[in-house]
């Protein structure tokens, strides 16, 4: 399978993902039997309420952010800086980098390591994820690799992979995988919207589920699945 996507893929996929959330995409994964890459949930967004969709621009470094600066200068609009910090103990991103990322039209920053300047970063309209916070800055003495496969949050991210993130987490897949997942996720989202509308009109959750039947089947040792009645 080829890895990554192009800006053309991103233009087609981004508006569809922006209408979804990571939860319904994870539900869709079960139906298409496709192994999504889910970044470690310990890597959290500094500012909530933003969605991130972009092509991975990868960085590898350790306790030194010179390579992050290099990647920031080289990254193109629509890309996400994905940083493999190799268990760094010092901050690799702060306030200046997301400010420049916004100026360049980047889609976000995912730092599997420490960040700082968090109060200022939370005021910026850029999806920005980090594993931890540390007030000490890394060094600027060593250039590591960029645009290679990296480990970020326990999964391998290739340059050009498409990342989708919201408050619940970050998913990574190729353009081809997203094309498989999206129609199923969109249908799940449509059904969920219908269910919420019916509940808002007064229908109980119990009426919308096959809960009793499902439990009876389980007690009797029969195969069963908890399902909504849309």
C-alpha positions as CSV (number, residue, x, y, z in Angstrom):
1,X,0.0,0.0,0.0
2,X,1.3,3.4,-0.8
3,X,1.7,5.9,2.0
4,X,0.7,9.5,2.2
5,X,-1.5,11.7,0.1
6,X,-1.3,14.8,-2.0
7,X,-2.8,18.3,-1.7
8,X,-5.4,17.2,-4.2
9,X,-6.5,14.4,-1.9
10,X,-6.5,16.8,1.0
11,X,-8.7,19.3,-0.8
12,X,-11.3,16.5,-1.4
13,X,-11.0,14.8,2.0
14,X,-10.7,17.9,4.4
15,X,-14.3,19.3,4.1
16,X,-15.7,15.8,4.6
17,X,-13.6,15.2,7.7
18,X,-14.4,18.6,9.1
19,X,-18.1,17.6,9.3
20,X,-17.3,14.5,11.3
21,X,-15.6,13.6,14.6
22,X,-13.0,11.1,15.5
23,X,-15.5,9.0,17.4
24,X,-17.7,8.2,14.4
25,X,-14.6,7.5,12.3
26,X,-13.5,4.9,14.9
27,X,-16.9,3.4,14.8
28,X,-16.7,3.2,11.0
29,X,-13.3,1.4,11.3
30,X,-15.1,-1.6,12.7
31,X,-17.3,-1.9,9.6
32,X,-14.6,-1.7,7.0
33,X,-12.2,-3.9,9.0
34,X,-9.4,-1.4,8.6
35,X,-6.6,-0.8,11.1
36,X,-6.6,2.9,11.9
37,X,-3.6,4.4,13.5
38,X,-4.6,6.1,16.8
39,X,-2.1,8.4,18.4
40,X,-1.5,7.9,22.2
41,X,-4.4,9.8,24.0
42,X,-1.8,11.3,26.4
43,X,-1.0,13.7,23.5
44,X,-3.6,16.3,24.2
45,X,-4.8,19.5,22.5
46,X,-3.9,22.7,24.3
47,X,-6.9,24.5,22.9
48,X,-10.2,22.7,22.7
49,X,-12.9,23.0,20.1
50,X,-10.7,22.9,17.0
51,X,-10.4,20.2,14.3
52,X,-7.2,19.4,12.6
53,X,-7.0,17.9,9.1
54,X,-3.6,18.0,7.3
55,X,-0.8,16.1,5.6
56,X,2.0,14.9,7.9
57,X,5.3,16.8,7.7
58,X,7.5,14.7,10.0
59,X,10.3,15.7,12.3
60,X,12.7,13.6,14.5
61,X,14.7,15.2,17.2
62,X,15.7,14.9,20.9
63,X,15.9,17.7,23.5
64,X,16.9,20.1,20.6
65,X,14.4,22.0,18.5
66,X,16.7,23.2,15.6
67,X,15.1,20.5,13.4
68,X,11.6,21.7,14.3
69,X,12.6,25.2,13.0
70,X,13.9,23.6,9.8
71,X,10.7,21.7,9.3
72,X,8.6,24.8,10.1
73,X,10.4,26.7,7.3
74,X,10.0,23.9,4.8
75,X,6.4,22.9,5.5
76,X,3.7,23.9,3.1
77,X,0.2,25.2,3.7
78,X,-2.1,22.4,4.7
79,X,0.6,20.3,6.4
80,X,0.9,19.3,10.1
81,X,4.2,19.2,11.9
82,X,4.5,15.8,13.5
83,X,7.3,15.6,16.0
84,X,8.9,12.4,17.2
85,X,10.6,13.8,20.3
86,X,12.4,10.5,21.2
87,X,11.3,11.0,24.9
88,X,12.7,14.5,25.1
89,X,12.7,16.1,28.5
90,X,12.8,19.7,27.3
91,X,10.3,21.8,25.4
92,X,10.5,21.5,21.6
93,X,7.6,23.9,20.7
94,X,6.4,27.2,22.3
95,X,4.6,30.3,21.2
96,X,6.7,31.4,18.2
97,X,6.2,28.2,16.2
98,X,2.4,28.1,16.1
99,X,2.4,31.8,15.3
100,X,4.6,31.2,12.3
101,X,2.5,28.1,11.4
102,X,-0.6,30.2,11.3
103,X,1.1,32.8,9.1
104,X,2.1,30.0,6.7
105,X,-1.3,28.3,6.7
106,X,-0.2,25.1,8.3
107,X,-2.9,22.8,9.6
108,X,-1.5,22.0,13.1
109,X,1.3,20.8,15.3
110,X,1.5,17.4,17.0
111,X,4.4,17.3,19.5
112,X,5.1,13.9,21.1
113,X,7.1,15.7,23.8
114,X,7.1,18.8,25.9
115,X,5.9,22.3,24.9
116,X,5.8,25.6,26.8
117,X,4.2,29.1,26.6
118,X,0.9,27.3,27.1
119,X,-1.2,30.3,28.1
120,X,-0.3,32.2,24.9
121,X,-0.7,29.0,22.7
122,X,-4.2,28.5,24.1
123,X,-5.2,31.9,22.6
124,X,-4.1,30.9,19.1
125,X,-6.6,29.4,16.6
126,X,-4.2,26.5,15.6
127,X,-4.7,22.9,16.5
128,X,-1.7,22.2,18.7
129,X,-1.2,19.0,20.6
130,X,1.6,18.0,23.0
131,X,2.4,15.2,25.4
132,X,3.6,17.4,28.3
133,X,4.6,20.8,29.4
134,X,8.1,22.0,30.5
135,X,9.3,25.5,31.0
136,X,12.9,24.6,30.0
137,X,13.7,25.0,26.3
138,X,15.6,22.4,24.3
139,X,19.0,23.2,22.7
140,X,19.6,24.4,19.1
141,X,22.9,22.6,18.3
142,X,22.0,19.5,16.3
143,X,20.1,18.8,13.1
144,X,18.1,15.6,13.0
145,X,16.0,14.1,10.1
146,X,12.8,15.4,8.6
147,X,10.3,13.9,6.2
148,X,11.1,10.3,7.2
149,X,8.7,7.7,8.8
150,X,8.6,8.6,12.6
151,X,7.1,7.2,15.7
152,X,4.5,9.7,17.2
153,X,2.4,8.6,20.0
154,X,3.1,4.9,19.5
155,X,2.2,4.8,15.8
156,X,4.3,5.1,12.6
157,X,3.5,8.3,10.7
158,X,4.8,8.7,7.1
159,X,5.3,12.0,5.3
160,X,2.0,12.8,3.5
161,X,-0.2,10.7,5.7
162,X,-3.5,12.5,6.5
163,X,-4.0,13.3,10.2
164,X,-7.5,14.0,11.6
165,X,-7.7,15.4,15.2
166,X,-10.3,16.8,17.5
167,X,-10.7,17.0,21.3
168,X,-11.1,13.2,21.6
169,X,-7.8,12.3,19.8
170,X,-5.8,12.1,16.6
171,X,-6.2,9.5,13.8
172,X,-3.7,8.8,11.0
173,X,-4.4,7.1,7.7
174,X,-3.5,7.2,4.0
175,X,-5.7,9.0,1.5
176,X,-6.8,5.6,0.2
177,X,-7.8,4.5,3.7
178,X,-9.8,7.7,4.3
179,X,-11.6,7.1,1.0
180,X,-12.8,3.8,2.4
181,X,-13.7,5.1,5.8
182,X,-15.5,8.3,4.9
183,X,-18.7,7.0,3.4
184,X,-19.3,4.7,6.4
185,X,-18.4,7.4,8.9
186,X,-20.8,9.8,7.2
187,X,-23.6,7.3,7.4
188,X,-22.9,6.8,11.1
189,X,-22.9,10.5,11.7
190,X,-26.2,10.8,9.8
191,X,-27.8,8.1,12.0
192,X,-26.5,9.7,15.2
193,X,-28.0,13.1,14.2
194,X,-31.3,11.4,13.6
195,X,-31.2,9.7,17.0
196,X,-30.3,12.9,18.8
197,X,-33.2,14.7,17.0
198,X,-35.7,12.0,18.1
199,X,-34.4,12.2,21.7
200,X,-34.8,16.0,21.6
201,X,-38.4,15.4,20.6
202,X,-38.9,13.2,23.7
203,X,-38.1,9.6,22.6
204,X,-36.2,7.7,25.3
205,X,-32.9,6.1,24.7
206,X,-34.4,2.7,25.6
207,X,-36.9,3.0,22.8
208,X,-34.1,3.6,20.3
209,X,-32.0,0.6,21.4
210,X,-32.6,-3.2,21.1
211,X,-31.3,-3.3,24.7
212,X,-33.7,-5.9,26.2
213,X,-33.6,-8.2,23.2
214,X,-29.8,-8.0,23.2
215,X,-29.5,-8.8,26.9
216,X,-31.9,-11.7,26.6
217,X,-29.8,-13.1,23.7
218,X,-26.6,-12.8,25.8
219,X,-28.2,-14.6,28.7
220,X,-29.4,-17.4,26.4
221,X,-25.9,-17.7,24.9
222,X,-27.0,-16.5,21.5
223,X,-24.9,-14.2,19.3
224,X,-26.2,-10.7,19.5
225,X,-25.3,-7.1,18.8
226,X,-26.4,-3.9,20.6
227,X,-28.0,-1.8,17.8
228,X,-29.9,1.4,17.4
229,X,-33.4,1.3,15.8
230,X,-33.3,4.4,13.6
